Amino acid sequence: MGSEWNRQLATVDEMRENGAMLVELTNDELGIINNALNEVCNGVDLEGEFDSRMGCTVEEARAVLLKIHALASGQ
């Protein structure tokens, strides 16, 4: 794997320190995440347990959905 692998690991470590992560997804995978977040935020009723089941508030999930949707739709 060599030096390229080590460079990528160093970059990942730097991103973790900054609170960011880099993920490579295909358009289909991005669409899956978009659809799942949309369903959780707007479709499925989690009966007042959204925070405990999802680990975030509805507002936080919707903020992520906006980012994912912008990427998935090419905006």
Buried (B, 14 or more C-beta within 10 A) or exposed (E): EEEEEEEEEEEEEEEEEEEEEEEEEEEEEBBEBBBEBBEBBEEEEEEEEBEEEBEEEBEBBBEEBEEBBEBBEEE
